[in-house]
Amino acid sequence: MRCYVLTGISRKTIDEFIRRYIRTIELRSAHNVATAFKADIGSCVFLTPAKLSDLGKGCIGMISEVKGKEIQSHSVFFATTRYFEENEMTVVRLKLEPKGMGRIIKVYNMGILDTTEAEVVEVSYFDAR
């Protein structure tokens, strides 16, 4: 299945999603925000701890479905007697429902302000006895 890929997500955060302690993730990094802009409700999203530069075939992560989306913009002002500075930041919050674990087969797009997408297959784990 083709999924949007969110990279650099900590393993602890992915574990919290699997245990369903958290359901919403807030994205601030430029490449994840660009990808999350394209994700709509019902879209497939793949969360991986791999960095964007390390993304490739074999990376593992969590497959999830987008249940909600919220976009916010923040402005921060800093002023002294000599100058005035304003910074703006866009934050995307995604409410996700975990579907299972997966592995990347092929990466389609990868860029700092490009939507990152990949072909992902679901991975099943079995205990040998």
ZIZI-V182478 format. One record per pair of residues at least 24 apart in sequence whose ideal C-beta (glycine too) atoms are under 8 Angstrom apart, sorted by sequence separation. I is the first residue (numbers start at 1). J is the second residue. D is the distance in Angstrom with one decimal. If there is no record, write none. Layout:
I|J|D ; I|J|D
//
This chain:
7|31|6.9 ; 8|32|7.2 ; 42|66|6.5 ; 69|93|7.3 ; 100|124|7.9 ; 101|125|7.3 ; 7|32|6.8 ; 41|66|5.4 ; 68|93|8.0 ; 69|94|5.7 ; 6|32|5.0 ; 40|66|6.7 ; 41|67|6.6 ; 68|94|7.2 ; 69|95|7.4 ; 39|66|5.2 ; 41|68|6.7 ; 68|95|3.4 ; 41|69|6.3 ; 66|94|5.7 ; 67|95|4.6 ; 6|35|6.2 ; 40|69|7.2 ; 66|95|7.2 ; 67|96|6.6 ; 5|35|6.7 ; 6|36|7.0 ; 17|47|7.2 ; 39|69|6.9 ; 66|96|6.3 ; 67|97|5.2 ; 4|35|5.1 ; 65|96|6.9 ; 4|36|7.5 ; 64|96|4.1 ; 65|97|5.0 ; 14|47|5.7 ; 36|69|7.5 ; 64|97|5.9 ; 4|38|6.4 ; 13|47|7.8 ; 37|71|7.5 ; 64|98|4.9 ; 65|99|5.9 ; 4|39|4.9 ; 14|49|6.8 ; 63|98|7.5 ; 64|99|5.7 ; 62|98|5.8 ; 63|99|4.7 ; 63|100|5.3 ; 9|47|4.6 ; 11|49|5.1 ; 62|100|7.6 ; 63|101|7.0 ; 4|43|6.2 ; 6|45|6.2 ; 9|48|6.5 ; 10|49|6.4 ; 62|101|6.1 ; 63|102|4.3 ; 3|43|7.9 ; 4|44|7.0 ; 5|45|7.8 ; 6|46|7.0 ; 9|49|6.0 ; 61|101|7.3 ; 62|102|7.2 ; 3|44|4.1 ; 4|45|5.1 ; 5|46|4.9 ; 6|47|5.1 ; 7|48|5.8 ; 8|49|7.1 ; 60|101|6.6 ; 61|102|6.3 ; 2|44|7.0 ; 3|45|6.0 ; 4|46|7.0 ; 6|48|7.3 ; 8|50|7.6 ; 60|102|7.1 ; 1|44|5.7 ; 3|46|4.1 ; 5|48|6.6 ; 7|50|5.8 ; 8|51|5.4 ; 60|103|5.2 ; 61|104|7.8 ; 7|51|6.0 ; 8|52|6.9 ; 18|62|6.6 ; 23|67|7.9 ; 24|68|7.6 ; 59|103|7.0 ; 60|104|7.9 ; 7|52|4.7 ; 17|62|6.1 ; 58|103|6.3 ; 59|104|4.6 ; 58|104|6.6 ; 14|61|6.9 ; 17|64|6.9 ; 57|104|5.9 ; 7|55|5.8 ; 14|62|5.1 ; 56|104|6.9 ; 57|105|6.3 ; 45|94|6.9 ; 47|96|7.8 ; 55|104|7.2 ; 57|106|6.6 ; 5|55|6.7 ; 57|107|7.5 ; 45|96|6.4 ; 56|107|6.1 ; 9|61|7.6 ; 55|107|5.7 ; 37|92|6.7 ; 39|94|6.7 ; 44|99|7.9 ; 55|110|6.2 ; 5|61|7.9 ; 36|92|4.0 ; 46|102|6.1 ; 48|104|7.6 ; 33|90|5.8 ; 63|120|6.2 ; 33|91|7.4 ; 36|94|5.9 ; 46|104|7.3 ; 52|110|6.6 ; 33|92|5.3 ; 63|122|6.3 ; 3|63|6.5 ; 32|92|7.7 ; 52|112|7.6 ; 28|89|6.8 ; 55|116|7.2 ; 1|63|7.7 ; 28|91|5.6 ; 55|118|7.5 ; 60|123|6.9 ; 27|91|6.9 ; 52|116|7.0 ; 26|91|5.8 ; 27|92|4.8 ; 26|92|7.5 ; 27|93|7.5 ; 26|93|5.0 ; 27|94|7.0 ; 25|93|7.1 ; 24|93|5.6 ; 25|94|5.5 ; 24|94|6.8 ; 24|95|4.8 ; 25|96|6.4 ; 23|95|5.7 ; 24|96|7.3 ; 46|118|6.5 ; 23|96|6.6 ; 23|97|7.5 ; 46|120|5.2 ; 44|120|7.6 ; 38|115|4.7 ; 20|98|7.4 ; 34|112|7.8 ; 37|115|7.8 ; 17|96|6.5 ; 34|113|5.1 ; 18|98|5.7 ; 31|111|7.4 ; 34|114|6.5 ; 35|115|5.1 ; 17|98|5.2 ; 31|112|5.3 ; 34|115|6.1 ; 35|116|5.0 ; 30|112|6.0 ; 31|113|7.1 ; 35|117|7.9 ; 30|113|6.4 ; 31|114|7.8 ; 31|116|6.5 ; 3|102|7.7 ; 5|104|7.5 ; 5|107|7.5 ; 2|108|7.6 ; 7|116|6.8 ; 6|116|7.8 ; 4|115|6.7 ; 5|116|4.4 ; 4|116|6.8 ; 5|117|6.4 ; 4|117|5.8 ; 5|118|5.0 ; 3|117|6.9 ; 2|117|6.1 ; 3|118|6.2 ; 2|118|7.4 ; 2|119|5.8 ; 3|120|4.8 ; 1|119|7.4 ; 2|120|7.5 ; 1|120|5.8 ; 1|121|7.6 ; 1|122|7.9
//
